[in-house]
Each structure stands twice: as structure tokens, then as C-alpha cells.
Amino acid sequence: MQGFSDAVRGPINYYRNIAKARPHRGDQKICKPPTLIIWGDRDEFLVKEGASASLKYCQDGKLEYIEGASHWVMQDEPVKVNHLIEEFLASTAEETSTKPSKI
């Protein structure tokens, strides 16, 4: 049981700390790397508008809805999620591999 409680501590703390986060002011920085957002269209915890609103903060963002998937989209549709990730990485590989890393 200890392993389980350790495994869920991070995700639980994430939700606990959301309320402590600074209020959304609309001045967040733009995420510059290519970004893929995968969203289950039957998510009961987060609204679809949150996914599309997130694109405002992505310079090169792409949003994919998976029909019939819940909040746990990766568990509901692992094959579809993997396929979307593979396609996304392939489409951005050439562009990103030619740019020097800033890390």
C-alpha cells in the first residue's frame, strides 16, 4: 500500500495546490516549442473550453480531441494517443532537429 500512496502523492498535491496558484491574469508567457494537447471529449473534470483556451499560450499548438475518451484519455485510448504523439513528433522532428538547443 505504501507504493500506491507514494505514486499518487504528486498528482494529489497538484490538485491541492491549484487553489494556491496565482489567479489567471492573461499575462502568461507563450510556450514556444511545438505543443500537442490531447483531450478526451467526455472529460468530466475539465471543460473543452479549457483545452482550446490553452492554445492561446502556445506559439505552435495543436489540439486533438479523442471521441469517447474521458479525463483519463491515455488509459481510455492508448493506441490513439500513441498514434497522435508519433504523428506529432514526426511532423516536428525536422523543424526542431535543425534548431540548436537552448538548454
C-alpha positions as CSV (number, residue, x, y, z in Angstrom):
1,M,0.0,0.0,0.0
2,Q,2.9,2.3,0.7
3,G,3.9,2.2,-3.0
4,F,0.4,3.2,-4.1
5,S,0.3,6.2,-1.7
6,D,3.7,7.3,-2.9
7,A,2.6,7.0,-6.5
8,V,-0.4,9.2,-6.1
9,R,1.1,11.9,-3.9
10,G,2.3,14.0,-6.8
11,P,-1.0,14.1,-8.7
12,I,-2.9,14.7,-5.4
13,N,-0.6,17.6,-4.4
14,Y,-1.1,19.1,-7.9
15,Y,-4.8,19.4,-7.3
16,R,-4.4,20.6,-3.8
17,N,-2.1,23.4,-4.9
18,I,-4.2,24.7,-7.8
19,A,-6.2,26.8,-5.4
20,K,-3.0,28.4,-4.2
21,A,-1.8,29.3,-7.7
22,R,-1.8,32.9,-8.7
23,P,-5.0,34.0,-10.3
24,H,-5.2,33.9,-14.1
25,R,-4.4,37.4,-15.3
26,G,-4.0,36.8,-19.0
27,D,-0.3,37.8,-19.0
28,Q,1.2,34.3,-19.0
29,K,4.2,33.8,-21.3
30,I,3.8,32.0,-24.6
31,C,5.1,28.4,-24.8
32,K,7.4,28.4,-27.8
33,P,8.1,24.7,-28.6
34,P,5.6,22.8,-30.7
35,T,2.9,21.6,-28.3
36,L,0.3,18.8,-28.6
37,I,-2.7,18.8,-26.4
38,I,-4.7,15.6,-26.4
39,W,-8.1,15.8,-24.8
40,G,-10.9,13.3,-24.2
41,D,-14.2,14.7,-25.4
42,R,-16.0,13.2,-22.4
43,D,-13.8,14.6,-19.7
44,E,-16.0,15.1,-16.7
45,F,-13.4,17.1,-14.7
46,L,-12.1,19.7,-17.2
47,V,-14.2,21.6,-19.8
48,K,-13.4,21.5,-23.5
49,E,-13.1,25.3,-23.5
50,G,-10.1,24.9,-21.2
51,A,-8.3,22.9,-23.9
52,S,-9.0,25.4,-26.6
53,A,-8.1,28.3,-24.3
54,S,-4.7,26.8,-23.7
55,L,-3.8,27.2,-27.3
56,K,-3.7,30.9,-26.8
57,Y,-0.5,30.3,-24.8
58,C,1.2,28.1,-27.4
59,Q,3.1,29.6,-30.3
60,D,2.8,26.4,-32.2
61,G,0.0,24.5,-30.6
62,K,-2.2,21.7,-31.8
63,L,-5.3,20.3,-30.1
64,E,-6.7,16.8,-30.7
65,Y,-9.9,15.6,-29.2
66,I,-10.4,11.9,-28.8
67,E,-14.0,10.9,-29.2
68,G,-15.4,8.9,-26.3
69,A,-12.4,9.3,-24.1
70,S,-12.6,10.6,-20.5
71,H,-10.2,12.7,-18.4
72,W,-8.0,9.6,-18.4
73,V,-7.6,9.7,-22.2
74,M,-4.3,7.9,-22.2
75,Q,-5.8,4.9,-20.3
76,D,-9.0,5.0,-22.3
77,E,-7.4,5.1,-25.8
78,P,-3.7,4.3,-25.6
79,V,-3.4,3.3,-29.2
80,K,-5.0,6.5,-30.5
81,V,-2.9,8.6,-28.1
82,N,0.3,6.9,-29.1
83,H,-0.6,7.4,-32.8
84,L,-1.2,11.1,-32.3
85,I,2.1,11.5,-30.4
86,E,4.0,9.6,-33.1
87,E,2.5,11.7,-35.9
88,F,3.1,15.0,-33.9
89,L,6.8,14.1,-33.2
90,A,7.3,13.1,-36.8
91,S,5.8,16.3,-38.1
92,T,8.0,18.4,-35.8
93,A,11.2,16.4,-35.9
94,E,12.8,18.1,-38.9
95,E,11.9,21.6,-37.7
96,T,13.2,21.1,-34.2
97,S,16.2,19.0,-35.0
98,T,17.7,21.9,-37.1
99,K,17.5,24.4,-34.3
100,P,20.2,24.5,-31.6
101,S,19.1,23.6,-28.1
102,K,18.9,26.4,-25.5
103,I,19.3,24.1,-22.6
